[in-house]
Amino acid sequence: MTSVTVWNEFVHERENDVVAEVYPDGIHTTIANALAERGFETRTATLQEPEHGLGPDVLAETDVLTWWGHAAHDEVRDDVAERVVQHVLDGMGLIVLHSGHYSKPFTSLMGTSCGLKWREAAERERLWVVEPGHPIAAGVEECLELDETEMYGERFDIPQPDDLVFLSWFEGGEVFRSGCCYNRGDGRVFYFRPGHETYPIYHDERIQDVLANGVRWAAPGKTPGASTGGNTDPREDIATDDDRSVH
């Protein structure tokens, strides 16, 4: 069974009554419950826990990590963020959600600012599937309409995705690359935009299905091994005693 750790900074839910009403037990609990209902083994972790709940033992047992953050990116310890990045490079899947685009692990793995345009106007979003044959789009309607969302707009300062699965249009006119897939080392990364804290988007079963598809796609074992470097024996019969080597 795929093991998923659902990480959430868990700040807004404890400090803002509007958010607490939408997610009384935290965004992480809503997501973890949805994934558990779809057959995954789940655990949660938050910023307030020792090592943010992401100690070496936890990550060693995690196949896929989901990450939601917004107000406390800078409070994430650098060594913990680096630990997450290394686990991704070693094969752990990472699903970065909504405002997690500014998180330390994601910006490190992207190598860019990950900046974007935004607006909070409770506007309608049409989330279009632009790669219907992709595993993350399996069983997903061609277009998901979300009644109230936060607008994210281009340009999104990220590397060209290996696969673009979703493209969003917003009522105010902007568009956004909302479902971006990357291979990093032996691991896979999926960025998924929907999920502002004041809207019940993670309670939407259609969005939960996308998250489950993302976990299945990002789970280890599907990416050709990238960590196959180092000194290696030749396939052909050649001399290997070159004394000019400086290694």
C-alpha positions as a Markdown table, in Angstrom:
| # | Residue | x | y | z |
|---|---|---|---|---|
| 1 | Met | 0.0 | 0.0 | 0.0 |
| 2 | Thr | 1.3 | 3.5 | -0.9 |
| 3 | Ser | 2.3 | 5.5 | 2.2 |
| 4 | Val | 1.4 | 9.2 | 2.0 |
| 5 | Thr | 2.5 | 11.9 | 4.4 |
| 6 | Val | 0.2 | 14.9 | 4.3 |
| 7 | Trp | 2.1 | 18.0 | 5.4 |
| 8 | Asn | 0.4 | 21.3 | 6.2 |
| 9 | Glu | 1.8 | 24.4 | 8.0 |
| 10 | Phe | -1.5 | 24.5 | 10.0 |
| 11 | Val | -1.4 | 28.2 | 10.7 |
| 12 | His | -4.5 | 29.8 | 9.1 |
| 13 | Glu | -6.8 | 27.2 | 10.6 |
| 14 | Arg | -5.7 | 28.0 | 14.1 |
| 15 | Glu | -5.7 | 31.8 | 13.7 |
| 16 | Asn | -8.5 | 32.7 | 11.3 |
| 17 | Asp | -12.1 | 31.9 | 12.1 |
| 18 | Val | -13.1 | 31.8 | 8.4 |
| 19 | Val | -10.5 | 29.2 | 7.6 |
| 20 | Ala | -11.3 | 27.3 | 10.8 |
| 21 | Glu | -15.0 | 27.0 | 9.7 |
| 22 | Val | -14.0 | 25.6 | 6.3 |
| 23 | Tyr | -11.3 | 23.2 | 7.7 |
| 24 | Pro | -12.0 | 22.8 | 11.4 |
| 25 | Asp | -9.5 | 19.9 | 11.7 |
| 26 | Gly | -7.0 | 21.4 | 9.3 |
| 27 | Ile | -6.5 | 21.1 | 5.6 |
| 28 | His | -4.1 | 18.2 | 6.2 |
| 29 | Thr | -6.9 | 16.2 | 7.9 |
| 30 | Thr | -9.3 | 16.8 | 5.1 |
| 31 | Ile | -6.8 | 15.6 | 2.5 |
| 32 | Ala | -5.5 | 12.7 | 4.5 |
| 33 | Asn | -9.1 | 11.4 | 5.1 |
| 34 | Ala | -9.9 | 11.7 | 1.4 |
| 35 | Leu | -6.8 | 9.8 | 0.4 |
| 36 | Ala | -7.4 | 7.1 | 3.1 |
| 37 | Glu | -10.9 | 6.6 | 1.6 |
| 38 | Arg | -9.2 | 5.9 | -1.7 |
| 39 | Gly | -7.0 | 3.2 | -0.4 |
| 40 | Phe | -3.8 | 4.9 | 0.7 |
| 41 | Glu | -2.0 | 4.7 | 4.0 |
| 42 | Thr | -1.9 | 8.2 | 5.4 |
| 43 | Arg | -0.3 | 10.1 | 8.2 |
| 44 | Thr | -0.2 | 13.9 | 8.8 |
| 45 | Ala | 2.6 | 16.3 | 9.8 |
| 46 | Thr | 2.5 | 20.0 | 10.6 |
| 47 | Leu | 4.9 | 22.9 | 11.0 |
| 48 | Gln | 4.5 | 22.9 | 14.8 |
| 49 | Glu | 5.8 | 19.4 | 15.4 |
| 50 | Pro | 9.5 | 18.6 | 16.1 |
| 51 | Glu | 11.3 | 18.7 | 12.8 |
| 52 | His | 8.0 | 19.8 | 11.3 |
| 53 | Gly | 6.9 | 16.2 | 11.6 |
| 54 | Leu | 9.3 | 15.2 | 8.8 |
| 55 | Gly | 12.1 | 13.5 | 10.7 |
| 56 | Pro | 14.4 | 11.0 | 8.9 |
| 57 | Asp | 12.3 | 8.0 | 10.0 |
| 58 | Val | 9.0 | 9.5 | 8.7 |
| 59 | Leu | 10.4 | 10.4 | 5.3 |
| 60 | Ala | 12.1 | 7.0 | 5.1 |
| 61 | Glu | 8.6 | 5.4 | 5.4 |
| 62 | Thr | 6.9 | 7.9 | 3.0 |
| 63 | Asp | 6.3 | 7.0 | -0.6 |
| 64 | Val | 4.6 | 10.4 | -1.5 |
| 65 | Leu | 4.6 | 13.6 | 0.4 |
| 66 | Thr | 1.9 | 16.3 | -0.1 |
| 67 | Trp | 2.7 | 19.9 | 0.9 |
| 68 | Trp | 0.4 | 22.8 | 1.7 |
| 69 | Gly | 1.9 | 26.1 | 2.9 |
| 70 | His | 1.2 | 29.8 | 2.7 |
| 71 | Ala | 2.0 | 32.0 | 5.6 |
| 72 | Ala | 5.0 | 30.3 | 7.1 |
| 73 | His | 7.4 | 29.3 | 4.3 |
| 74 | Asp | 10.3 | 31.0 | 6.1 |
| 75 | Glu | 9.6 | 29.1 | 9.3 |
| 76 | Val | 10.4 | 25.8 | 7.7 |
| 77 | Arg | 13.9 | 24.8 | 8.8 |
| 78 | Asp | 16.4 | 24.7 | 5.9 |
| 79 | Asp | 17.8 | 21.3 | 7.0 |
| 80 | Val | 14.3 | 19.8 | 6.9 |
| 81 | Ala | 13.6 | 21.3 | 3.5 |
| 82 | Glu | 16.9 | 20.0 | 2.2 |
| 83 | Arg | 16.0 | 16.6 | 3.6 |
| 84 | Val | 12.7 | 16.6 | 1.7 |
| 85 | Val | 14.5 | 17.6 | -1.5 |
| 86 | Gln | 17.1 | 14.8 | -1.1 |
| 87 | His | 14.3 | 12.2 | -0.5 |
| 88 | Val | 12.6 | 13.4 | -3.7 |
| 89 | Leu | 15.9 | 13.0 | -5.6 |
| 90 | Asp | 16.2 | 9.5 | -4.1 |
| 91 | Gly | 12.7 | 8.5 | -5.3 |
| 92 | Met | 10.0 | 9.9 | -3.0 |
| 93 | Gly | 7.0 | 11.6 | -4.8 |
| 94 | Leu | 6.1 | 15.2 | -4.0 |
| 95 | Ile | 2.8 | 16.8 | -4.6 |
| 96 | Val | 2.9 | 20.6 | -4.0 |
| 97 | Leu | -0.5 | 22.3 | -3.5 |
| 98 | His | -1.7 | 25.8 | -4.3 |
| 99 | Ser | 0.5 | 28.4 | -2.4 |
| 100 | Gly | 3.1 | 25.7 | -1.7 |
| 101 | His | 4.6 | 27.0 | -5.0 |
| 102 | Tyr | 6.7 | 29.3 | -2.7 |
| 103 | Ser | 7.8 | 26.5 | -0.4 |
| 104 | Lys | 11.5 | 25.8 | 0.2 |
| 105 | Pro | 11.4 | 22.3 | -1.2 |
| 106 | Phe | 9.5 | 23.3 | -4.4 |
| 107 | Thr | 11.6 | 26.4 | -5.2 |
| 108 | Ser | 14.8 | 24.3 | -4.6 |
| 109 | Leu | 13.6 | 21.6 | -7.0 |
| 110 | Met | 12.5 | 24.1 | -9.6 |
| 111 | Gly | 15.6 | 26.4 | -9.4 |
| 112 | Thr | 13.4 | 29.5 | -10.1 |
| 113 | Ser | 11.4 | 32.1 | -8.1 |
| 114 | Cys | 8.1 | 30.3 | -8.7 |
| 115 | Gly | 6.4 | 33.7 | -8.7 |
| 116 | Leu | 3.0 | 34.4 | -10.2 |
| 117 | Lys | 0.1 | 36.8 | -10.4 |
| 118 | Trp | -2.8 | 36.4 | -7.9 |
| 119 | Arg | -6.1 | 37.9 | -6.8 |
| 120 | Glu | -8.6 | 37.1 | -4.1 |
| 121 | Ala | -12.0 | 37.8 | -5.6 |
| 122 | Ala | -14.0 | 34.6 | -5.1 |
| 123 | Glu | -14.1 | 34.2 | -8.9 |
| 124 | Arg | -15.1 | 31.2 | -11.0 |
| 125 | Glu | -12.4 | 28.9 | -12.3 |
| 126 | Arg | -12.6 | 26.4 | -15.2 |
| 127 | Leu | -10.0 | 23.8 | -14.7 |
| 128 | Trp | -9.4 | 22.2 | -18.2 |
| 129 | Val | -7.7 | 18.8 | -18.8 |
| 130 | Val | -5.2 | 19.5 | -21.6 |
| 131 | Glu | -3.6 | 16.1 | -21.5 |
| 132 | Pro | -6.4 | 13.6 | -21.2 |
| 133 | Gly | -4.2 | 10.5 | -21.7 |
| 134 | His | -2.1 | 11.4 | -18.6 |
| 135 | Pro | -2.6 | 9.1 | -15.6 |
| 136 | Ile | -3.4 | 12.1 | -13.4 |
| 137 | Ala | -6.3 | 12.9 | -15.6 |
| 138 | Ala | -7.7 | 9.4 | -15.5 |
| 139 | Gly | -11.5 | 9.5 | -14.8 |
| 140 | Val | -11.5 | 13.3 | -14.6 |
| 141 | Glu | -14.1 | 15.4 | -16.5 |
| 142 | Glu | -12.8 | 17.5 | -19.4 |
| 143 | Cys | -13.5 | 20.6 | -17.5 |
| 144 | Leu | -14.1 | 21.1 | -13.7 |
| 145 | Glu | -15.9 | 24.3 | -12.8 |
| 146 | Leu | -15.1 | 25.7 | -9.3 |
| 147 | Asp | -17.5 | 28.4 | -8.2 |
| 148 | Glu | -15.2 | 30.4 | -5.9 |
| 149 | Thr | -11.4 | 30.4 | -6.1 |
| 150 | Glu | -8.3 | 32.6 | -5.7 |
| 151 | Met | -7.0 | 33.6 | -9.1 |
| 152 | Tyr | -3.4 | 32.6 | -10.1 |
| 153 | Gly | -2.2 | 34.0 | -13.3 |
| 154 | Glu | 0.7 | 33.7 | -15.7 |
| 155 | Arg | 3.5 | 34.1 | -16.0 |
| 156 | Phe | 4.2 | 31.4 | -13.5 |
| 157 | Asp | 8.0 | 31.4 | -13.1 |
| 158 | Ile | 8.7 | 27.7 | -13.3 |
| 159 | Pro | 10.7 | 25.5 | -15.7 |
| 160 | Gln | 8.9 | 24.1 | -18.6 |
| 161 | Pro | 6.9 | 21.2 | -17.2 |
| 162 | Asp | 7.7 | 17.7 | -18.4 |
| 163 | Asp | 3.9 | 17.3 | -18.7 |
| 164 | Leu | 1.1 | 19.9 | -18.4 |
| 165 | Val | -2.1 | 18.1 | -17.3 |
| 166 | Phe | -4.4 | 21.0 | -16.3 |
| 167 | Leu | -4.8 | 24.6 | -17.5 |
| 168 | Ser | -7.1 | 27.0 | -15.6 |
| 169 | Trp | -9.2 | 29.9 | -16.9 |
| 170 | Phe | -10.5 | 32.5 | -14.4 |
| 171 | Glu | -13.6 | 34.7 | -14.5 |
| 172 | Gly | -11.4 | 37.8 | -14.5 |
| 173 | Gly | -9.7 | 36.6 | -17.7 |
| 174 | Glu | -6.4 | 35.1 | -16.7 |
| 175 | Val | -5.1 | 31.7 | -17.4 |
| 176 | Phe | -2.7 | 29.5 | -15.4 |
| 177 | Arg | -0.7 | 26.2 | -15.7 |
| 178 | Ser | -2.4 | 24.4 | -12.9 |
| 179 | Gly | -1.2 | 20.9 | -13.2 |
| 180 | Cys | 2.5 | 20.6 | -13.8 |
| 181 | Cys | 4.6 | 17.4 | -13.7 |
| 182 | Tyr | 8.4 | 17.0 | -13.3 |
| 183 | Asn | 11.0 | 14.3 | -13.0 |
| 184 | Arg | 13.7 | 15.2 | -10.5 |
| 185 | Gly | 16.4 | 12.6 | -9.9 |
| 186 | Asp | 14.6 | 9.4 | -9.2 |
| 187 | Gly | 11.5 | 11.2 | -7.9 |
| 188 | Arg | 8.4 | 12.8 | -9.4 |
| 189 | Val | 6.9 | 16.2 | -8.6 |
| 190 | Phe | 3.3 | 17.3 | -9.3 |
| 191 | Tyr | 2.2 | 20.9 | -8.7 |
| 192 | Phe | -1.6 | 21.3 | -8.4 |
| 193 | Arg | -3.0 | 24.8 | -8.1 |
| 194 | Pro | -6.6 | 24.5 | -6.7 |
| 195 | Gly | -6.9 | 24.8 | -2.9 |
| 196 | His | -7.1 | 28.3 | -1.3 |
| 197 | Glu | -7.7 | 28.1 | 2.4 |
| 198 | Thr | -10.9 | 30.1 | 2.6 |
| 199 | Tyr | -12.7 | 28.0 | 0.0 |
| 200 | Pro | -13.9 | 24.3 | 0.5 |
| 201 | Ile | -12.0 | 23.1 | -2.5 |
| 202 | Tyr | -10.4 | 20.1 | -0.8 |
| 203 | His | -13.9 | 18.9 | 0.2 |
| 204 | Asp | -14.7 | 18.6 | -3.5 |
| 205 | Glu | -14.6 | 14.9 | -4.5 |
| 206 | Arg | -13.5 | 15.8 | -8.0 |
| 207 | Ile | -10.4 | 17.5 | -6.6 |
| 208 | Gln | -9.8 | 14.6 | -4.2 |
| 209 | Asp | -9.8 | 12.3 | -7.1 |
| 210 | Val | -7.2 | 14.3 | -8.8 |
| 211 | Leu | -5.0 | 14.3 | -5.7 |
| 212 | Ala | -5.4 | 10.5 | -5.5 |
| 213 | Asn | -4.4 | 10.2 | -9.2 |
| 214 | Gly | -1.4 | 12.4 | -8.4 |
| 215 | Val | -0.3 | 10.2 | -5.6 |
| 216 | Arg | -0.5 | 7.1 | -7.8 |
| 217 | Trp | 1.5 | 8.8 | -10.5 |
| 218 | Ala | 4.2 | 10.2 | -8.1 |
| 219 | Ala | 4.7 | 6.9 | -6.1 |
| 220 | Pro | 8.2 | 5.5 | -6.4 |
| 221 | Gly | 9.2 | 2.8 | -8.9 |
| 222 | Lys | 8.1 | 4.3 | -12.2 |
| 223 | Thr | 11.0 | 6.6 | -13.0 |
| 224 | Pro | 14.2 | 5.1 | -14.6 |
| 225 | Gly | 17.0 | 5.2 | -12.1 |
| 226 | Ala | 18.9 | 8.5 | -12.3 |
| 227 | Ser | 21.4 | 7.5 | -9.6 |
| 228 | Thr | 23.4 | 5.2 | -11.8 |
| 229 | Gly | 26.6 | 7.2 | -12.1 |
| 230 | Gly | 30.1 | 6.5 | -10.9 |
| 231 | Asn | 33.0 | 4.6 | -12.3 |
| 232 | Thr | 31.8 | 1.7 | -14.4 |
| 233 | Asp | 33.2 | -1.3 | -16.2 |
| 234 | Pro | 33.3 | -1.1 | -20.0 |
| 235 | Arg | 30.9 | -3.1 | -22.2 |
| 236 | Glu | 33.7 | -3.8 | -24.7 |
| 237 | Asp | 37.2 | -5.2 | -24.2 |
| 238 | Ile | 39.4 | -2.1 | -23.7 |
| 239 | Ala | 42.4 | -1.1 | -21.6 |
| 240 | Thr | 41.4 | 0.7 | -18.4 |
| 241 | Asp | 44.8 | 1.4 | -16.9 |
| 242 | Asp | 45.2 | 5.0 | -18.2 |
| 243 | Asp | 47.8 | 6.4 | -15.8 |
| 244 | Arg | 46.7 | 10.0 | -16.7 |
| 245 | Ser | 43.6 | 9.8 | -14.6 |
| 246 | Val | 43.3 | 12.2 | -11.7 |
| 247 | His | 40.5 | 10.4 | -9.9 |
